[in-house]
């Protein structure tokens, strides 16, 4: 929210408008991929888990760490495709998520696939 407010005050609505103008192409690209399959299965995060910032860490580090983890999930906030992340790491390892994405209004299918993945994994 802080970054969003800073961008709004500094640049007005330019960046928001650019994002909104690109969103129909992004939505169409995912729709095209989902025309070929029932769901997409993707990594939830774009990189391996990183350590949490230390207590008293600078705000820049805290915000930077928060935003380094959203590139794979944020597109679906714009496109409206149903998506869910399923934990699938082996016991004792770092957290790993598998994201299931489906066509619009296919929430049931996405949740069924996620439940099937959970049933296969030994995360306990």
Secondary structure, DSSP 4 states (H G I P E B T S, - for coil): -HHHHHHHHHHTTHHHHHHHHHHHHHHHHHHHHHTTSSEEEEESSSS---PPPPTT--HHHHHHHHHTT-HHHHHHHHH---EEEEE-PPTTS---EEEEEE-TT-HHHHHHHHHHHHHH----
